[in-house]
Amino acid sequence: MHALRQQLQAARRAFDPGSLRVRLTLGIVAVVALGLGGVAGWMGWQMQQLLVATRKENVRYIADRLASDVATYSEFAAPTEAMQKAVARNSSDGLLVWLGRPNGIADRAH
């Protein structure tokens, strides 16, 4: 028991929290941790901005494409059928297209 107590005291003396080595090591660890955390946060923010911008661009593309598809299908079919064909053409598994008319009736496809 006495030998264990002496070893613990020797270890405490070897690890001096006020020593230059310990302070430099802790400082470097803190700077690296904050730096990596900052880079990870910035990358996450940039990825989110890119995802939002891509989604907006995709929605604009679909809206433009939908209008031109309705115009094209309207040449050969009734307006309601043309709209249904355009919605079906621009829909996919992960996308819900929903069109509203001035009279409040909505068409949707997914």
LINPEDA-V692407 format. One record per pair of residues at least 6 apart in sequence whose C-alpha atoms are under 6 Angstrom apart, sorted by sequence separation. I is the first residue (numbers start at 1). GAP is how many residues later the second one is. If there is no record, write none. Layout:
<<I:GAP> <I:GAP>>
This chain:
<<100:6> <99:7> <74:8> <99:8> <73:9> <98:9> <98:10> <97:11> <70:12> <97:12> <70:13> <96:14> <70:16> <69:17> <91:19> <66:20>>
